[in-house]
Every structure is written in C-alpha cells, then in structure tokens.
Amino acid sequence: MNNTGVRAVEVVVVGAGQAGLAAAFHLRRIGYRPDRDFVVLDHSPRPGGAWQFRWPTLTYDKVHGMHALPGMELTGADPRRPSAEVIGGYFDSYERAFGLRVHRPVSVLSVREGGAGPSWAGPSWAGPSWTESAGAPGRGRLLVETSEGSYAARALINATGTWDRPFWPRFPGQEVFGGRQLHSAQYRGPEDFRAARVVVVGGGTSAVQQLLEIAPGAAATTWVTRRPPVFRAGPFGEEQGRAAVALVADRVRQGLPPRSVVSVTGLPMTEAIRRGRESGVLERLPLFERLTPTGVVWDDGRAVEADAILYATGFRPALDHLAPLRLREPGGGIRMDGTRTLRDARVHLVGYGPSASTIGANRAGRAAAVGIDRLLTEDPQPADEDAELAGILAS
C-alpha cells in the first residue's frame, strides 16, 4: 500500500472464472507475482466462477464442452455430482495449486482514468497533476475502485463474464400475469414446476436443458423461441469451431454487441435432445405477442394457459464498471484487436465475444497476459511512483 492510500500494482484481473484464472496463470508463468505485481478480484463468494450458481440437477455428465484450465487437468470427477460442486472444487484446487491468492468477495465499482473525473478528497499533501506525472490519458495508471479499496494499475484484464447481467425480454402484459416469472439464472430444478403449466422462452442450451428436466413432472410445457432452433448433427471439429468464432469476432471488429459462440454453432444433437424432439417436448412455437393474467397469446389469436414463464433468454456482458473509460462504439459494442480494446491498450477483455467459451477463455487469458507484458515492458514504470499516485488522488 502506497502512502497515498491507493495500492499500486502492475495488473488487476477482474473476475476469477475460467478466463480470469487462465489470465492469472499466464501472468504468473511470465513472472508476475500474485498479490504483489498483480491481484485477482472476484465478486463471487467462493471459487467456481458462474459454475457455482448452476442449478443442482445439472450434473457433471450433462455439461457440454468444459475444457480444463491451463496447467492442471480435471480428473476423477464423479459424473453424477452437480457440476457446481465438481467445477467449483476444481477451481478451488487450481487457485491453491498456483497460489493465485484471489480476493473475494470483492466488487469492482468503477475503472477510470487516474486523472479523469471530478476532484476527490485525498490526502492533505498535494501531488502533481496526472498530465504532469504520467502523460496523456491512456498512458498512465487506471484507478480501480473496489469494495476493499482502490488500486492504481498499469493494465487491467477484465474477465467478468455475463452471469451478473441476465437478459429479461419485455412483453406487453408482463405486469398483469398472475403466475410466476423467472429467469433461467434463478432456476433451481424441476421440482419447482411439478404439476404446473410452464412456458419456456429461449432457444439456447440452458432453455433446452431446463425444458427437458421440467417436462416429465409438469402438467404441460410450451417452448417458444425468436428464431427456429438449429440442431447440429455430427462432429463439430476444429474447422467448424474456427468458422463459428470468426462470425462472432467479425461483429466485435465492427463495434457491435457480440453474439454468443453457441448462437452460431447451433444445438448439439444429443440423445436427450433427440428423444425430446421425438416426444414433442421440443416442438417449438414462435414468440407470443403478449401476456395475459392467465397465460400468453399470439397475434393469430392462439392462447396458452400458464402458471409459470421461464425466460432462458441468456445474458449480457457485465461491463458497467468500465463505463468511465468510454470503450463502447456507437454500435453498442467494444472494438477489439485480439483481447485488447482499441480505445485503450491497457484494457484487455477475456471471455468476451469470440473468447466466451471455456477453450476460448483459456487462449484469451494467455493472449492478454502476453500482450500486457509486452505493453508494460515497452512502457517502463515511471521513476517517481509516489508522485504518480498523488496525481491520481489530486485529480
């Protein structure tokens, strides 16, 4: 801790899911010391990233495409155990094995230019302004304000994922519907829907998994999606994977909000999905027009009575804390070169856009660590660190 009250570090990693841990691993491998040269801050109460919040009936054998973290395989897992327990335990062991010293639970409130924004009440002694001590914006330190205090970092790896921002669609009549409305993030298992009439909204993996769990015990289920679902049969090889990632990356290069990788790969035709289609559970209807007090109605007059509506409508990147840096383009997304944001070379996003998969997150973590090391090596630490931090507090 510097005498300014702001702790100076080289790198702050925000988030300790797959992408954040991969980035931390590669920083450590390059030579950065955990909790000295870099810190990892995690909002969650325990290890496991978003996996720790998955519903208990999602057992490990139902998990699709979980790739091991770099440097340590996940072995000997009981396929019948909840995935939250298996992967949470694996992440915990990983953090301990590599001494990553994750700080949790810590909320990152904002990340801003050290010299930007209104004056704040710092120490009584005055330091030079940010421009005097650190040069133009984008070359000095970032001020990372958190629930455990503030950090002055030369670079930041953001790995906050999407779990904290579930997307709730808006429909006319939602306020008058008399049943239960919930997001898939709140789903805890099929018992909550026993003997109920359930409408499931969404065409992704979670929608299908939860619908297939609910259907056997429910009075009735209805599946609605915005677009007709695409079921993928056969192997999904490296070439197909590259093509899917390229589609997502193209949107990011244009400064548009990213689509998820799974949205361009389609749903894998598993045995459970095949049975669901044959039984009629996965017979899809288009989106309804509005809700009524007792159900949903389509524009052609068709109506379905419902006791519950489950919105399995996905998530959006949790990036509100980066808003002071003005990274977004007019199209609503963040343009990137690899993992580096084009508007600020000090900020890397991992687990965002084309790297929003477990294997993509691993690769992005390495790319971010290497890119940041190159940046910091080419832009050496100012000699008078105290004066630089004083400039942050005096701004």
PyMOL commands that set and color helices and strands:
alter all, ss='L'
color gray80, all
select helices_A, chain A and resi 18-30+49-53+60-62+83-97+130-134+184-186+190-193+205-217+238-253+261-265+271-279+320-325+353-355+358-378+385-394
alter helices_A, ss='H'
color red, helices_A
select strands_A, chain A and resi 7-14+38-41+108-113+142-146+149-158+180-183+197-201+220-225+231-232+267-268+284-286+290-292+295-297+303-305+308-311+336-337+340-341+344-349
alter strands_A, ss='S'
color yellow, strands_A
deselect
rebuild
show_as cartoon
